[in-house]
Amino acid sequence: MSPRPKRRLSTSDFSEKIIAAAWKQIAVEGAPALSLRSIARALSITAPAIYNYFPDRDGLVTALIIDAFTSLGDNQQQVLLGIPEMNHAERLQALGLAYRDWAVKFPERYQLIFGTPIAGYIASVDQTMPAAARSLSYLVSVLDQAEKSGSLSSKYACKYSVDLAGMFSKWQEYLKKDINHDVLYLVLVIWAKVHGLVSLEISNQFPPFIYDITEIFESEMKNLITQIIRSDS
């Protein structure tokens, strides 16, 4: 009886193998050292063969950025499951803690999308923006629900300059949703603060005597939520 023929990997399957190998290389050598030839050697294929899947390094970097943002978006979506929609404080806390957990678990992914740019690489915004926007959409949604239920603190209901209002209007157009400008402002403020703490942790920039980053992060999340969500909501 002749042996069963091996199943040939589809283009999608092999692309995923290349992406997995690329993450391993980045974890060891850093994103700037990313090399299609090195990945081909790791996968025991010829260098020209890998170009059938990714024509150049930039194409692979774009795929990695999309992969990272998709992973982060999945993380944010998953953590909200089971938390009632009207429990705004708990949902915000969950998103913040999950964001940090994901970054600590996948520092090479976090650094690729938020860290030092790779020299010579210019992101294809049309390709990366949908995944990036989705990763932030859960924070937008939670704050939008809080605003619509009257649960946001009035301290963030402020007047905007013409330029700032115009920028938020452009954001609304992209989202194709009528999101209050206060909500979009809060999205940026919360993300910037959470991102700042996480970036310091990932890059080991905290002073050596700050040994419990979890305590610092959880405390700041509680402070943020106290400022943003009304206590009587």
VEXDRENVEX-984354 format. One record per residue (C-alpha): residue number from 1; residue in one letter; x, y, z negated. Coordinates in steps of 0.1 Angstrom, whole numbers, plus 5000, padded with zeros to 4 digits. Layout:
<pts>
+-----+---+------+------+------+
:   k : r :   px :   py :   pz :
+-----+---+------+------+------+
: NUM : a :    X :    Y :    Z :
...
+-----+---+------+------+------+
</pts>
This chain:
<pts>
+-----+---+------+------+------+
:   k : r :   px :   py :   pz :
+-----+---+------+------+------+
:   1 : m : 5000 : 5000 : 5000 :
:   2 : s : 5015 : 5033 : 5010 :
:   3 : p : 5021 : 5059 : 4983 :
:   4 : r : 4995 : 5086 : 4979 :
:   5 : p : 5006 : 5118 : 4996 :
:   6 : k : 5015 : 5146 : 4972 :
:   7 : r : 4990 : 5175 : 4972 :
:   8 : r : 5005 : 5205 : 4989 :
:   9 : l : 5003 : 5237 : 4969 :
:  10 : s : 4981 : 5264 : 4983 :
:  11 : t : 4994 : 5299 : 4989 :
:  12 : s : 4976 : 5310 : 4958 :
:  13 : d : 4991 : 5282 : 4937 :
:  14 : f : 5026 : 5290 : 4948 :
:  15 : s : 5021 : 5327 : 4944 :
:  16 : e : 5012 : 5320 : 4908 :
:  17 : k : 5044 : 5299 : 4904 :
:  18 : i : 5064 : 5328 : 4917 :
:  19 : i : 5048 : 5352 : 4893 :
:  20 : a : 5054 : 5329 : 4864 :
:  21 : a : 5090 : 5326 : 4874 :
:  22 : a : 5093 : 5363 : 4877 :
:  23 : w : 5080 : 5369 : 4842 :
:  24 : k : 5106 : 5344 : 4828 :
:  25 : q : 5133 : 5363 : 4847 :
:  26 : i : 5121 : 5396 : 4834 :
:  27 : a : 5120 : 5383 : 4798 :
:  28 : v : 5156 : 5373 : 4800 :
:  29 : e : 5172 : 5399 : 4823 :
:  30 : g : 5148 : 5428 : 4823 :
:  31 : a : 5126 : 5442 : 4851 :
:  32 : p : 5153 : 5461 : 4869 :
:  33 : a : 5172 : 5428 : 4875 :
:  34 : l : 5142 : 5412 : 4893 :
:  35 : s : 5154 : 5394 : 4923 :
:  36 : l : 5134 : 5373 : 4949 :
:  37 : r : 5165 : 5353 : 4957 :
:  38 : s : 5170 : 5344 : 4920 :
:  39 : i : 5134 : 5333 : 4917 :
:  40 : a : 5137 : 5312 : 4949 :
:  41 : r : 5167 : 5294 : 4933 :
:  42 : a : 5148 : 5289 : 4901 :
:  43 : l : 5119 : 5273 : 4921 :
:  44 : s : 5143 : 5253 : 4943 :
:  45 : i : 5132 : 5268 : 4975 :
:  46 : t : 5151 : 5287 : 5001 :
:  47 : a : 5153 : 5325 : 4999 :
:  48 : p : 5135 : 5330 : 5032 :
:  49 : a : 5106 : 5308 : 5021 :
:  50 : i : 5097 : 5331 : 4992 :
:  51 : y : 5091 : 5360 : 5017 :
:  52 : n : 5061 : 5341 : 5030 :
:  53 : y : 5044 : 5349 : 4997 :
:  54 : f : 5059 : 5383 : 4989 :
:  55 : p : 5076 : 5403 : 5017 :
:  56 : d : 5098 : 5423 : 4994 :
:  57 : r : 5106 : 5430 : 4957 :
:  58 : d : 5081 : 5458 : 4955 :
:  59 : g : 5053 : 5435 : 4966 :
:  60 : l : 5061 : 5412 : 4938 :
:  61 : v : 5064 : 5440 : 4913 :
:  62 : t : 5029 : 5452 : 4923 :
:  63 : a : 5015 : 5417 : 4918 :
:  64 : l : 5032 : 5416 : 4884 :
:  65 : i : 5016 : 5449 : 4874 :
:  66 : i : 4982 : 5437 : 4885 :
:  67 : d : 4987 : 5404 : 4866 :
:  68 : a : 4997 : 5423 : 4834 :
:  69 : f : 4968 : 5447 : 4835 :
:  70 : t : 4944 : 5418 : 4842 :
:  71 : s : 4958 : 5400 : 4812 :
:  72 : l : 4954 : 5431 : 4790 :
:  73 : g : 4918 : 5436 : 4803 :
:  74 : d : 4909 : 5400 : 4795 :
:  75 : n : 4923 : 5405 : 4760 :
:  76 : q : 4901 : 5436 : 4755 :
:  77 : q : 4870 : 5420 : 4769 :
:  78 : q : 4874 : 5388 : 4748 :
:  79 : v : 4879 : 5406 : 4715 :
:  80 : l : 4845 : 5423 : 4718 :
:  81 : l : 4826 : 5391 : 4721 :
:  82 : g : 4804 : 5385 : 4691 :
:  83 : i : 4807 : 5421 : 4677 :
:  84 : p : 4773 : 5439 : 4678 :
:  85 : e : 4772 : 5467 : 4703 :
:  86 : m : 4761 : 5492 : 4677 :
:  87 : n : 4789 : 5484 : 4653 :
:  88 : h : 4811 : 5510 : 4669 :
:  89 : a : 4837 : 5512 : 4641 :
:  90 : e : 4844 : 5475 : 4641 :
:  91 : r : 4845 : 5474 : 4679 :
:  92 : l : 4871 : 5502 : 4680 :
:  93 : q : 4892 : 5485 : 4653 :
:  94 : a : 4891 : 5452 : 4672 :
:  95 : l : 4902 : 5468 : 4705 :
:  96 : g : 4931 : 5486 : 4688 :
:  97 : l : 4943 : 5455 : 4670 :
:  98 : a : 4940 : 5433 : 4700 :
:  99 : y : 4959 : 5459 : 4722 :
: 100 : r : 4988 : 5457 : 4697 :
: 101 : d : 4986 : 5419 : 4695 :
: 102 : w : 4988 : 5416 : 4732 :
: 103 : a : 5018 : 5439 : 4735 :
: 104 : v : 5037 : 5421 : 4708 :
: 105 : k : 5029 : 5387 : 4724 :
: 106 : f : 5038 : 5399 : 4759 :
: 107 : p : 5064 : 5427 : 4755 :
: 108 : e : 5078 : 5422 : 4790 :
: 109 : r : 5043 : 5428 : 4805 :
: 110 : y : 5038 : 5458 : 4783 :
: 111 : q : 5071 : 5473 : 4792 :
: 112 : l : 5066 : 5468 : 4829 :
: 113 : i : 5033 : 5487 : 4830 :
: 114 : f : 5041 : 5513 : 4803 :
: 115 : g : 5078 : 5514 : 4799 :
: 116 : t : 5108 : 5526 : 4820 :
: 117 : p : 5100 : 5526 : 4857 :
: 118 : i : 5120 : 5503 : 4880 :
: 119 : a : 5144 : 5524 : 4901 :
: 120 : g : 5131 : 5528 : 4937 :
: 121 : y : 5097 : 5513 : 4930 :
: 122 : i : 5067 : 5533 : 4938 :
: 123 : a : 5034 : 5518 : 4926 :
: 124 : s : 5007 : 5512 : 4951 :
: 125 : v : 4979 : 5530 : 4932 :
: 126 : d : 4951 : 5517 : 4954 :
: 127 : q : 4962 : 5482 : 4945 :
: 128 : t : 4970 : 5486 : 4908 :
: 129 : m : 4944 : 5512 : 4897 :
: 130 : p : 4914 : 5488 : 4896 :
: 131 : a : 4931 : 5464 : 4872 :
: 132 : a : 4945 : 5494 : 4851 :
: 133 : a : 4911 : 5510 : 4850 :
: 134 : r : 4894 : 5478 : 4839 :
: 135 : s : 4919 : 5474 : 4810 :
: 136 : l : 4908 : 5508 : 4797 :
: 137 : s : 4871 : 5503 : 4806 :
: 138 : y : 4862 : 5486 : 4773 :
: 139 : l : 4874 : 5515 : 4752 :
: 140 : v : 4854 : 5538 : 4775 :
: 141 : s : 4823 : 5516 : 4771 :
: 142 : v : 4825 : 5515 : 4733 :
: 143 : l : 4829 : 5552 : 4730 :
: 144 : d : 4802 : 5559 : 4755 :
: 145 : q : 4778 : 5537 : 4735 :
: 146 : a : 4788 : 5556 : 4703 :
: 147 : e : 4782 : 5589 : 4720 :
: 148 : k : 4748 : 5579 : 4734 :
: 149 : s : 4737 : 5567 : 4699 :
: 150 : g : 4748 : 5600 : 4683 :
: 151 : s : 4776 : 5583 : 4663 :
: 152 : l : 4805 : 5604 : 4674 :
: 153 : s : 4818 : 5631 : 4651 :
: 154 : s : 4808 : 5666 : 4662 :
: 155 : k : 4844 : 5678 : 4658 :
: 156 : y : 4852 : 5664 : 4692 :
: 157 : a : 4824 : 5683 : 4709 :
: 158 : c : 4845 : 5711 : 4722 :
: 159 : k : 4847 : 5735 : 4752 :
: 160 : y : 4869 : 5726 : 4781 :
: 161 : s : 4889 : 5748 : 4804 :
: 162 : v : 4879 : 5748 : 4841 :
: 163 : d : 4910 : 5727 : 4850 :
: 164 : l : 4904 : 5701 : 4822 :
: 165 : a : 4867 : 5698 : 4830 :
: 166 : g : 4876 : 5693 : 4867 :
: 167 : m : 4900 : 5665 : 4858 :
: 168 : f : 4874 : 5647 : 4837 :
: 169 : s : 4849 : 5652 : 4866 :
: 170 : k : 4873 : 5635 : 4889 :
: 171 : w : 4875 : 5606 : 4864 :
: 172 : q : 4837 : 5604 : 4863 :
: 173 : e : 4837 : 5602 : 4901 :
: 174 : y : 4862 : 5573 : 4900 :
: 175 : l : 4842 : 5555 : 4873 :
: 176 : k : 4810 : 5562 : 4892 :
: 177 : k : 4794 : 5568 : 4858 :
: 178 : d : 4781 : 5599 : 4841 :
: 179 : i : 4804 : 5597 : 4811 :
: 180 : n : 4804 : 5626 : 4787 :
: 181 : h : 4837 : 5646 : 4788 :
: 182 : d : 4841 : 5643 : 4750 :
: 183 : v : 4842 : 5605 : 4755 :
: 184 : l : 4868 : 5607 : 4782 :
: 185 : y : 4889 : 5631 : 4760 :
: 186 : l : 4886 : 5606 : 4731 :
: 187 : v : 4897 : 5577 : 4753 :
: 188 : l : 4929 : 5596 : 4762 :
: 189 : v : 4935 : 5606 : 4725 :
: 190 : i : 4930 : 5571 : 4711 :
: 191 : w : 4950 : 5554 : 4738 :
: 192 : a : 4979 : 5579 : 4734 :
: 193 : k : 4981 : 5573 : 4697 :
: 194 : v : 4978 : 5536 : 4698 :
: 195 : h : 5002 : 5534 : 4728 :
: 196 : g : 5027 : 5556 : 4709 :
: 197 : l : 5028 : 5533 : 4678 :
: 198 : v : 5029 : 5502 : 4699 :
: 199 : s : 5057 : 5515 : 4721 :
: 200 : l : 5078 : 5524 : 4691 :
: 201 : e : 5073 : 5489 : 4677 :
: 202 : i : 5081 : 5471 : 4710 :
: 203 : s : 5113 : 5491 : 4715 :
: 204 : n : 5123 : 5488 : 4679 :
: 205 : q : 5124 : 5525 : 4673 :
: 206 : f : 5109 : 5526 : 4638 :
: 207 : p : 5133 : 5535 : 4610 :
: 208 : p : 5148 : 5503 : 4594 :
: 209 : f : 5131 : 5510 : 4561 :
: 210 : i : 5096 : 5508 : 4579 :
: 211 : y : 5094 : 5470 : 4577 :
: 212 : d : 5056 : 5465 : 4578 :
: 213 : i : 5044 : 5478 : 4611 :
: 214 : t : 5011 : 5460 : 4607 :
: 215 : e : 5003 : 5481 : 4576 :
: 216 : i : 5012 : 5513 : 4594 :
: 217 : f : 4991 : 5504 : 4625 :
: 218 : e : 4960 : 5492 : 4607 :
: 219 : s : 4961 : 5523 : 4585 :
: 220 : e : 4963 : 5546 : 4615 :
: 221 : m : 4935 : 5528 : 4632 :
: 222 : k : 4912 : 5533 : 4602 :
: 223 : n : 4921 : 5569 : 4600 :
: 224 : l : 4913 : 5574 : 4637 :
: 225 : i : 4880 : 5556 : 4634 :
: 226 : t : 4871 : 5577 : 4603 :
: 227 : q : 4877 : 5609 : 4622 :
: 228 : i : 4858 : 5597 : 4653 :
: 229 : i : 4828 : 5578 : 4641 :
: 230 : r : 4803 : 5595 : 4618 :
: 231 : s : 4801 : 5579 : 4584 :
: 232 : d : 4763 : 5579 : 4584 :
: 233 : s : 4760 : 5560 : 4617 :
+-----+---+------+------+------+
</pts>
